[in-house]
Structures are given as structure tokens and as C-alpha cells.
Amino acid sequence: MKWDTKFKTNLLLGLFIASLITANLIGLKIAKIWLIEVSVGIFAYPLTFLITDIIEEVHGKKETKRFVWIGFICLLFVLTLTTLAVSLPFAERSFVKDEYTKVFKTSLRIFVASIAAFLISQFHDVWSFNFWKEKTRGRFLWLRNNASTIVSQFIDTMLFMFIAFYGLPKFTAAYILRIAMPYYLLKVLVALLDTPFVYLGVWFLKKK
């Protein structure tokens, strides 16, 4: 196995897709981290922005958009198969019926919210990273990494929460903002902490 640039790029693509799918599969669980209640998907989903920033820094905007479209197709594929699996009748010998349905059944509204938030926030991240790269003339990687990711994560968080839950009992705009902002602020902290890993990823991808 040759660890050339093509292999390492494909490896990052695999990790990008794995992070995206994992975030959607585990994201229904709400955990309490310090004083904040957040989806456990926060351990996987921010990695997608980290990876696209590495790819755009090394390969440019076109390759990064390819990552996003492939991720979208894979997400659509997994969610379609999951919906099919949930809709099929259980055999008598199946021992996980109600539990299986509770875990894997996703409403159409949450499905649409997830897809829309992913596409819009990721394409904004691609545009924003490229915008700051041109403004800084290729310098200050830490600036374009954080500037693009922090805004994109805000778009992703708010789009998902409002599309998925707005209008449901007690889910007013004020209530959604109250539960979404701590989650978003934790994402900002993760974005700031992952800056060294962006530099490490760029070095890894460029290294002969």
C-alpha cells in the first residue's frame, strides 16, 4: 500500500463520510456535558468541517465540493436504506422490535432538516474558506479555518433546529434559540481546539 497523495485524499474522504453517517446514527442521544445538554453527534459532525478545510487548503474548492456531494449521496443512501429497514415487518424470531424502531425511525421532517442543514452549511464553508484564502493571499490558515467553520456551524445548527422542530408544541423560536445556542457555543469551542489538527492534516496531505 502506497501512502501517496491520492491514497491520503481518499482516506480523508472515507473519514468524512464515516463522520457524517456516524453523527446521524448516534445523534438522537442527548448527553449532559458539564452544564450543557447536547447531541452526542458533536463528537463526529465537526470533523466534517475539519476535513473539508484540509482538502480545500491543499486541493482547492472543486475537490472540496466533490467531497460534499459524495457525502450527500452517501447520507441519502444510508437514510433511504434505514427507512426501508424500519418499514419492513418483523419476523417472529426477531427480539428487538420496539427498540429497533425507536432507535432507527426518523421522521421525514428531521430527514429533510438534516439534509438541508448539511448541504447549505457545507457549501457555505467551502465558499467562506475560499473567500478568506483569497483575502489573506494564502496566509493565516488558522483565520480562514475558524472564520469559515464558526459561521457554517451556526448556519447548520439553526437550520436543523428550526426546520426539524419549529412549530411543534413548546418549540417556539425563543425556545429553539435557548436550547440551540449552548450547543452551538460548544461547537465553536471544538472548532477553536481543532485548529492545530488542520495544520497537521495539511502537512499530512502534502508530505511526500
C-alpha beads as a LAMMPS data file, in Angstrom:
LAMMPS data file: protein, C-alpha beads

208 atoms
207 bonds

1 atom types
1 bond types

-500.0 500.0 xlo xhi
-500.0 500.0 ylo yhi
-500.0 500.0 zlo zhi

Masses

1 110.0

Atoms # bond

1 1 1 0.000 0.000 0.000
2 1 1 1.450 3.304 -1.117
3 1 1 0.689 6.330 1.059
4 1 1 0.689 8.838 -1.800
5 1 1 -1.462 11.970 -2.048
6 1 1 -4.272 10.117 -3.833
7 1 1 -4.492 7.446 -1.123
8 1 1 -4.416 10.013 1.678
9 1 1 -7.111 12.092 -0.040
10 1 1 -9.320 9.012 -0.383
11 1 1 -8.639 8.180 3.270
12 1 1 -9.893 11.631 4.292
13 1 1 -12.942 11.143 2.057
14 1 1 -13.678 7.890 3.882
15 1 1 -13.313 9.595 7.268
16 1 1 -15.526 12.456 6.061
17 1 1 -18.320 10.066 5.080
18 1 1 -17.874 7.980 8.234
19 1 1 -18.106 11.097 10.434
20 1 1 -21.215 12.304 8.615
21 1 1 -23.039 8.988 8.854
22 1 1 -21.950 8.383 12.451
23 1 1 -23.240 11.802 13.510
24 1 1 -26.651 10.993 12.037
25 1 1 -26.784 7.493 13.549
26 1 1 -25.770 8.415 17.095
27 1 1 -27.151 11.950 17.172
28 1 1 -30.504 11.106 18.774
29 1 1 -28.883 10.662 22.178
30 1 1 -28.714 13.830 24.269
31 1 1 -25.851 13.828 26.766
32 1 1 -25.024 16.247 29.555
33 1 1 -21.507 17.659 29.205
34 1 1 -20.702 19.924 32.136
35 1 1 -23.768 22.183 32.286
36 1 1 -24.735 21.791 28.617
37 1 1 -27.100 19.212 27.153
38 1 1 -26.056 18.319 23.596
39 1 1 -26.393 15.605 20.997
40 1 1 -23.518 13.119 21.067
41 1 1 -23.221 13.771 17.338
42 1 1 -20.992 16.680 18.333
43 1 1 -18.116 14.197 18.591
44 1 1 -18.406 13.261 14.910
45 1 1 -20.019 16.041 12.875
46 1 1 -17.431 18.815 13.483
47 1 1 -14.831 16.511 11.909
48 1 1 -16.548 17.019 8.550
49 1 1 -15.692 20.752 8.608
50 1 1 -12.138 19.971 9.722
51 1 1 -11.652 17.590 6.798
52 1 1 -13.134 19.888 4.145
53 1 1 -10.888 22.729 5.330
54 1 1 -7.839 20.469 4.939
55 1 1 -8.939 19.386 1.478
56 1 1 -9.671 22.918 0.306
57 1 1 -6.321 24.183 1.572
58 1 1 -4.447 21.514 -0.393
59 1 1 -6.668 20.658 -3.374
60 1 1 -8.928 23.682 -3.768
61 1 1 -12.644 24.402 -3.974
62 1 1 -13.553 21.952 -6.753
63 1 1 -12.267 18.890 -4.898
64 1 1 -13.934 20.024 -1.670
65 1 1 -17.300 20.331 -3.406
66 1 1 -16.820 16.783 -4.656
67 1 1 -16.467 15.671 -1.031
68 1 1 -19.705 17.428 -0.104
69 1 1 -21.694 15.923 -2.981
70 1 1 -20.367 12.424 -2.280
71 1 1 -21.228 12.867 1.398
72 1 1 -24.747 13.973 0.466
73 1 1 -25.288 10.950 -1.796
74 1 1 -23.978 8.554 0.870
75 1 1 -26.150 10.147 3.544
76 1 1 -29.206 9.908 1.298
77 1 1 -28.379 6.271 0.552
78 1 1 -27.985 5.300 4.224
79 1 1 -31.137 7.103 5.323
80 1 1 -33.142 5.543 2.467
81 1 1 -31.996 2.033 3.408
82 1 1 -32.688 2.774 7.084
83 1 1 -36.232 3.895 6.238
84 1 1 -36.740 0.716 4.191
85 1 1 -35.414 -1.463 7.017
86 1 1 -37.740 0.136 9.565
87 1 1 -40.784 -0.214 7.303
88 1 1 -40.333 -3.972 6.702
89 1 1 -42.362 -6.258 9.023
90 1 1 -40.576 -8.057 11.865
91 1 1 -40.169 -11.847 11.780
92 1 1 -41.474 -13.755 14.776
93 1 1 -37.961 -14.650 15.948
94 1 1 -36.837 -11.003 15.983
95 1 1 -36.010 -9.991 19.548
96 1 1 -35.543 -6.215 19.056
97 1 1 -38.805 -4.826 17.770
98 1 1 -39.911 -1.684 19.592
99 1 1 -36.321 -0.810 20.487
100 1 1 -35.167 -1.093 16.867
101 1 1 -37.982 1.118 15.602
102 1 1 -37.425 3.751 18.296
103 1 1 -33.713 3.997 17.509
104 1 1 -33.779 3.963 13.712
105 1 1 -37.109 5.527 12.784
106 1 1 -36.529 9.069 11.570
107 1 1 -39.373 11.372 10.685
108 1 1 -39.449 12.909 7.221
109 1 1 -39.144 16.363 8.747
110 1 1 -35.921 15.532 10.613
111 1 1 -34.596 13.840 7.471
112 1 1 -35.205 16.994 5.405
113 1 1 -33.720 19.163 8.164
114 1 1 -30.561 17.066 8.294
115 1 1 -30.032 17.094 4.523
116 1 1 -30.765 20.810 4.122
117 1 1 -28.546 21.860 7.036
118 1 1 -25.685 19.685 5.794
119 1 1 -25.727 20.935 2.189
120 1 1 -26.177 24.636 2.925
121 1 1 -23.661 24.807 5.789
122 1 1 -21.025 22.765 3.963
123 1 1 -21.267 24.776 0.756
124 1 1 -21.102 27.963 2.789
125 1 1 -17.977 26.612 4.477
126 1 1 -16.386 25.925 1.076
127 1 1 -17.239 29.421 -0.169
128 1 1 -16.162 31.153 3.052
129 1 1 -12.838 29.306 3.304
130 1 1 -12.021 30.197 -0.305
131 1 1 -13.098 33.825 0.284
132 1 1 -10.728 34.236 3.240
133 1 1 -7.959 32.398 1.429
134 1 1 -8.102 34.975 -1.371
135 1 1 -8.331 37.884 1.075
136 1 1 -5.308 36.681 3.052
137 1 1 -3.398 35.649 -0.105
138 1 1 -2.939 32.143 1.193
139 1 1 -1.706 33.173 4.640
140 1 1 -3.235 32.744 8.109
141 1 1 -4.716 29.261 7.752
142 1 1 -5.957 29.489 11.340
143 1 1 -8.073 32.535 10.420
144 1 1 -9.889 31.063 7.432
145 1 1 -10.322 27.731 9.204
146 1 1 -12.067 29.340 12.191
147 1 1 -13.873 32.129 10.315
148 1 1 -15.453 29.697 7.872
149 1 1 -16.243 26.932 10.363
150 1 1 -17.728 29.098 13.120
151 1 1 -20.249 30.747 10.784
152 1 1 -21.008 27.489 8.959
153 1 1 -21.669 25.680 12.234
154 1 1 -24.109 28.433 13.221
155 1 1 -25.956 28.013 9.912
156 1 1 -26.031 24.236 10.340
157 1 1 -27.267 24.348 13.938
158 1 1 -30.013 26.902 13.383
159 1 1 -31.242 25.461 10.093
160 1 1 -31.547 21.981 11.518
161 1 1 -33.263 23.060 14.731
162 1 1 -35.797 25.335 13.042
163 1 1 -36.625 23.018 10.138
164 1 1 -36.865 19.955 12.390
165 1 1 -38.748 21.368 15.378
166 1 1 -40.221 24.852 14.862
167 1 1 -43.982 24.881 15.339
168 1 1 -44.121 21.721 17.448
169 1 1 -45.642 22.070 20.947
170 1 1 -43.455 24.406 23.052
171 1 1 -40.869 24.711 20.244
172 1 1 -41.177 28.454 19.747
173 1 1 -38.373 30.484 18.170
174 1 1 -37.238 31.649 21.611
175 1 1 -37.181 28.098 22.988
176 1 1 -35.213 26.772 19.996
177 1 1 -32.650 29.552 20.351
178 1 1 -32.334 28.822 24.072
179 1 1 -31.527 25.147 23.561
180 1 1 -29.511 25.634 20.353
181 1 1 -27.109 28.377 21.488
182 1 1 -25.259 26.338 24.158
183 1 1 -24.889 23.537 21.611
184 1 1 -23.544 25.989 19.052
185 1 1 -21.110 27.548 21.526
186 1 1 -19.722 24.101 22.276
187 1 1 -19.237 23.622 18.531
188 1 1 -17.308 26.923 18.446
189 1 1 -15.051 25.650 21.213
190 1 1 -14.435 22.441 19.260
191 1 1 -13.651 24.492 16.131
192 1 1 -11.077 26.553 18.026
193 1 1 -9.479 23.465 19.531
194 1 1 -9.197 21.647 16.199
195 1 1 -7.014 24.379 14.597
196 1 1 -3.741 22.504 15.260
197 1 1 -5.267 19.438 13.598
198 1 1 -5.945 21.473 10.445
199 1 1 -2.248 22.301 10.227
200 1 1 -1.404 18.668 10.955
201 1 1 -3.829 17.451 8.279
202 1 1 -2.425 19.831 5.656
203 1 1 1.112 18.680 6.492
204 1 1 -0.013 15.012 6.302
205 1 1 -1.649 15.504 2.908
206 1 1 1.250 17.448 1.381
207 1 1 4.012 15.228 2.779
208 1 1 5.626 13.067 0.103

Bonds

1 1 1 2
2 1 2 3
3 1 3 4
4 1 4 5
5 1 5 6
6 1 6 7
7 1 7 8
8 1 8 9
9 1 9 10
10 1 10 11
11 1 11 12
12 1 12 13
13 1 13 14
14 1 14 15
15 1 15 16
16 1 16 17
17 1 17 18
18 1 18 19
19 1 19 20
20 1 20 21
21 1 21 22
22 1 22 23
23 1 23 24
24 1 24 25
25 1 25 26
26 1 26 27
27 1 27 28
28 1 28 29
29 1 29 30
30 1 30 31
31 1 31 32
32 1 32 33
33 1 33 34
34 1 34 35
35 1 35 36
36 1 36 37
37 1 37 38
38 1 38 39
39 1 39 40
40 1 40 41
41 1 41 42
42 1 42 43
43 1 43 44
44 1 44 45
45 1 45 46
46 1 46 47
47 1 47 48
48 1 48 49
49 1 49 50
50 1 50 51
51 1 51 52
52 1 52 53
53 1 53 54
54 1 54 55
55 1 55 56
56 1 56 57
57 1 57 58
58 1 58 59
59 1 59 60
60 1 60 61
61 1 61 62
62 1 62 63
63 1 63 64
64 1 64 65
65 1 65 66
66 1 66 67
67 1 67 68
68 1 68 69
69 1 69 70
70 1 70 71
71 1 71 72
72 1 72 73
73 1 73 74
74 1 74 75
75 1 75 76
76 1 76 77
77 1 77 78
78 1 78 79
79 1 79 80
80 1 80 81
81 1 81 82
82 1 82 83
83 1 83 84
84 1 84 85
85 1 85 86
86 1 86 87
87 1 87 88
88 1 88 89
89 1 89 90
90 1 90 91
91 1 91 92
92 1 92 93
93 1 93 94
94 1 94 95
95 1 95 96
96 1 96 97
97 1 97 98
98 1 98 99
99 1 99 100
100 1 100 101
101 1 101 102
102 1 102 103
103 1 103 104
104 1 104 105
105 1 105 106
106 1 106 107
107 1 107 108
108 1 108 109
109 1 109 110
110 1 110 111
111 1 111 112
112 1 112 113
113 1 113 114
114 1 114 115
115 1 115 116
116 1 116 117
117 1 117 118
118 1 118 119
119 1 119 120
120 1 120 121
121 1 121 122
122 1 122 123
123 1 123 124
124 1 124 125
125 1 125 126
126 1 126 127
127 1 127 128
128 1 128 129
129 1 129 130
130 1 130 131
131 1 131 132
132 1 132 133
133 1 133 134
134 1 134 135
135 1 135 136
136 1 136 137
137 1 137 138
138 1 138 139
139 1 139 140
140 1 140 141
141 1 141 142
142 1 142 143
143 1 143 144
144 1 144 145
145 1 145 146
146 1 146 147
147 1 147 148
148 1 148 149
149 1 149 150
150 1 150 151
151 1 151 152
152 1 152 153
153 1 153 154
154 1 154 155
155 1 155 156
156 1 156 157
157 1 157 158
158 1 158 159
159 1 159 160
160 1 160 161
161 1 161 162
162 1 162 163
163 1 163 164
164 1 164 165
165 1 165 166
166 1 166 167
167 1 167 168
168 1 168 169
169 1 169 170
170 1 170 171
171 1 171 172
172 1 172 173
173 1 173 174
174 1 174 175
175 1 175 176
176 1 176 177
177 1 177 178
178 1 178 179
179 1 179 180
180 1 180 181
181 1 181 182
182 1 182 183
183 1 183 184
184 1 184 185
185 1 185 186
186 1 186 187
187 1 187 188
188 1 188 189
189 1 189 190
190 1 190 191
191 1 191 192
192 1 192 193
193 1 193 194
194 1 194 195
195 1 195 196
196 1 196 197
197 1 197 198
198 1 198 199
199 1 199 200
200 1 200 201
201 1 201 202
202 1 202 203
203 1 203 204
204 1 204 205
205 1 205 206
206 1 206 207
207 1 207 208
